[in-house]
């Protein structure tokens, strides 16, 4: 039988971003961390995962997947216009 996935032992309350997307962070007993983000697609645009563990921090950055693509509009501009419409 395959190993069962670990159950999160900590799940943070969702963070709602200004454009309505939500982010949730979960931590697992094996030390792993999971980020759940609404509003797909995303691409990983920055990852700093090594260095001096006493003074450095892990950094992950994801950006909307349509940004920089051949899509008919820039997704970042779409989000910006949504934010302006709400304000």
C-alpha positions as CSV (number, residue, x, y, z in Angstrom):
1,X,0.0,0.0,0.0
2,X,1.3,3.5,-0.9
3,X,2.2,5.9,1.9
4,X,-0.7,8.0,3.0
5,X,-0.1,11.8,2.6
6,X,0.8,13.6,5.8
7,X,-2.0,15.5,7.5
8,X,-1.2,19.2,8.2
9,X,-0.6,19.9,11.8
10,X,-1.0,23.6,11.3
11,X,-3.2,25.5,8.8
12,X,-3.2,29.3,8.9
13,X,-6.3,31.3,8.4
14,X,-6.6,32.4,4.8
15,X,-5.2,35.7,3.8
16,X,-7.4,37.7,1.4
17,X,-5.5,39.8,-1.1
18,X,-6.8,43.1,-2.3
19,X,-8.0,41.6,-5.6
20,X,-10.0,38.8,-3.8
21,X,-7.5,36.0,-4.2
22,X,-6.9,33.9,-1.1
23,X,-3.6,32.4,0.2
24,X,-3.4,29.7,2.8
25,X,-0.2,28.2,4.4
26,X,-0.1,24.7,5.9
27,X,2.8,23.1,7.9
28,X,3.4,19.3,8.1
29,X,5.1,17.1,10.7
30,X,7.9,16.3,8.3
31,X,8.9,20.0,8.2
32,X,7.4,20.7,4.8
33,X,5.3,23.8,4.1
34,X,2.5,24.1,1.6
35,X,1.1,27.3,0.0
36,X,-2.4,27.2,-1.6
37,X,-3.2,30.2,-3.8
38,X,-6.4,31.0,-5.7
39,X,-6.2,32.5,-9.2
40,X,-4.3,30.0,-11.4
41,X,-2.2,29.8,-13.4
42,X,1.1,30.8,-11.7
43,X,4.7,30.4,-12.6
44,X,7.6,30.2,-10.1
45,X,9.7,33.4,-10.8
46,X,12.0,33.4,-7.8
47,X,13.3,30.6,-5.5
48,X,16.1,31.1,-2.9
49,X,16.2,27.9,-0.9
50,X,19.8,27.5,0.2
51,X,22.4,29.5,2.0
52,X,23.4,30.0,5.6
53,X,20.5,28.5,7.7
54,X,21.4,30.7,10.7
55,X,20.9,34.1,8.8
56,X,19.3,33.4,5.4
57,X,15.6,32.7,4.8
58,X,13.8,30.7,2.1
59,X,12.1,32.9,-0.5
60,X,9.6,31.8,-3.1
61,X,7.9,34.1,-5.5
62,X,5.1,33.1,-7.9
63,X,3.7,35.4,-10.6
64,X,0.6,35.1,-12.7
65,X,1.2,32.6,-15.5
66,X,-0.1,34.9,-18.2
67,X,2.4,37.6,-17.4
68,X,4.9,37.8,-20.2
69,X,3.1,35.3,-22.3
70,X,1.5,35.7,-25.7
71,X,-1.9,36.1,-24.1
72,X,-4.0,38.9,-25.5
73,X,-3.7,40.9,-22.3
74,X,-1.2,41.1,-19.5
75,X,-2.7,39.4,-16.4
76,X,-0.9,41.8,-14.1
77,X,-2.6,44.7,-15.8
78,X,-5.9,42.9,-15.6
79,X,-5.5,42.5,-11.8
80,X,-4.5,46.2,-11.5
81,X,-7.6,47.3,-13.4
82,X,-9.8,45.1,-11.1
83,X,-8.2,46.8,-8.1
84,X,-8.9,50.3,-9.6
85,X,-12.5,49.3,-10.2
86,X,-13.0,48.3,-6.6
87,X,-11.4,51.5,-5.2
